[in-house]
Amino acid sequence: MFVFPGQGSQWARMGVELMDSSPVFARALHECAEALAPFTDWNLLDVLQEAEGAPGFDRVDVVQPALFALMVSLARLWESLGVTPDAVVGHSQGEIAAAHIAGALTLEDAARIVALRSQALSAITGRGGMTSLPLPKEQALELIARWEGRIAIAAVNGPQSTVVAGDADALDEMFTHCEQDGIRARRIPVDYASHTHHVETIRERLLELLAPIQPQEPRIAFYSTVAGHTDEPLDATYWYDNLRTTVEFETTTRRLLADGHTLFIETSPHPVLTHPLTETIDTHNPTTDTLVTGTLRRNEGTWHRLLTSLATTHTHTTPDWAALYPTRDTVELPTYPFQHEHYWLDSSTTTSDPTNLGLGATTHPLLGAAVALAAGEGHLFTGRLSLKTHPWLADHAVHNTVLLPGTAFIELALHAAHHTHTPTLDDLTL
């Protein structure tokens, strides 16, 4: 199944390298750019390529649509490789991409939601914030009790991962308290408080902006992480609740595991949810053969990175290798059975330890021992060559006479030089 995170997986020039190496990804990204264009005053491709004058990811109305486009395009790339989800789940804004991939939203409606909703968030920026706590929900509730009405649970990601949000000054006080108590709180780099009472001030505006969308019945299973929602239509009210209520990601992950899902692919520019996912799996049923993997990584947006993720996924599913290598021919395997014959070269059973003779071992297949000469006059290396102990030497013959290759002499000299800490061959005479 595909997992779509919220904000936090972005990085500069994400997706640019992959555009150059994957026509499928590039085409999907261009389609997203066209869908976003009617709702934004900037161009998606300019933002990703850091074109002169293009806005940056410090703006919420830029980073959220950009992440949406990347996640949708990566999902289309996975699908083109034969890795198709039987279910999707999203976290906060990630649900918009998940709903589109599930078929519940057209690309145009999804673009409208992510673009206009992120623009509406500008009305509540500068007054709030969000902080990640390495605590279960119950302990997080105890911690923030003294700031009731000012700080709330924004997301429950895993057994030891809870996000709180609220008033900026209250979060500052809580952060100081965490430092004093040894709680490793982490500030999330945003200046607004999603999933709290702050969002209520833009409710009517959001419902008006999103009223034109026409949700459809999803083609594949869509698992909601919005508190209190199960099978409701994904209309304007749902997308307001998605921004206002707590993200119940851990609860939804448990539902997914109970329903038999064992492969989780985080479809994002950088893995954000793999750790809480793994935590939940380990506490739910640690013996289950379950795989959690990402797609790209920060500053690793190449085709090679995608192939690495695909190879990891191959341990749990079968990609469409013909789509990946359309011009390659398959090779027929032999029809006869393996005979299980043993062809290892037998090593000598009489090899002795040279250290028992006062010599130094060289750990070399041709040189058996080394000894430093008296008065510092040099080093002596010894070894015995034989077709019995080195049968592979027989492969080098001149006029039916087995000869030690010249490269072997060079190798002997270099190994001796390395042994004496002078690993350089200055002169060679043949």
DARAJO-V827651 format. One record per backbone hydrogen bond with DSSP energy under -0.5 kcal/mol. CO is the residue of the C=O (numbers start at 0). NH is the residue of the N-H. If there is no record, write none. Layout:
co-><CO;CO>
nh-><NH;NH>
This chain:
co-><0;1;2;2;3;5;10;12;14;15;16;17;21;22;23;24;25;26;27;28;29;30;31;32;33;35;35;36;42;43;44;45;46;50;55;57;58;58;59;61;62;63;64;65;66;67;68;69;70;71;72;73;74;75;76;77;77;78;80;81;85;86;87;88;89;90;91;92;92;93;94;95;96;97;98;98;98;99;101;101;103;105;106;107;108;109;110;111;112;113;114;115;116;118;119;120;121;123;126;128;129;130;131;132;132;135;136;137;138;139;140;141;142;143;144;146;146;149;151;151;153;154;154;155;155;157;160;160;161;162;162;163;164;165;166;167;168;169;170;171;172;173;174;175;176;177;177;178;181;182;185;187;187;190;190;190;191;192;195;196;197;198;199;201;202;203;204;205;206;207;209;220;220;221;222;224;225;232;234;235;236;237;238;239;239;240;242;245;245;246;246;247;248;249;250;251;252;253;254;255;256;261;262;263;263;264;264;265;267;272;273;274;275;276;277;278;279;280;281;284;287;290;292;295;296;299;301;302;303;304;305;306;307;308;309;311;312;312;316;318;319;319;320;324;340;351;352;353;353;354;359;365;366;367;368;369;370;372;373;377;379;381;381;385;389;390;391;392;394;395;397;399;400;404;404;405;406;407;408;409;410;411;412;413;414;415;416;417;421;423>
nh-><264;88;4;266;90;8;13;15;18;19;20;21;25;26;27;28;29;30;31;32;33;34;35;36;37;38;39;39;46;47;48;50;49;53;58;59;61;62;63;65;66;67;68;69;70;71;72;73;74;75;76;77;78;79;80;80;82;81;319;83;220;1;222;3;91;93;94;95;96;97;98;99;100;101;102;103;104;102;218;219;215;109;110;111;112;113;114;115;116;117;118;119;120;121;122;123;124;126;167;165;187;163;185;134;161;139;140;141;142;143;144;144;145;146;147;149;150;166;153;164;246;156;162;248;249;160;156;157;132;153;154;130;151;128;170;171;172;173;174;175;176;177;178;179;180;181;182;181;183;184;131;129;189;125;126;127;193;195;198;199;200;201;202;205;206;207;208;209;210;210;212;87;222;223;89;247;228;234;238;239;240;241;242;242;243;244;194;226;247;155;248;251;252;253;254;255;256;257;258;260;259;290;264;265;292;2;266;267;295;276;277;278;279;280;281;282;283;284;285;287;289;263;265;294;299;296;305;306;307;308;309;310;311;312;313;314;315;316;318;320;322;323;324;327;342;353;355;356;358;357;369;367;363;361;381;359;379;375;376;372;370;367;368;389;392;393;394;395;396;402;400;401;397;407;408;409;410;411;412;413;414;415;416;417;418;419;421;420;423;425>
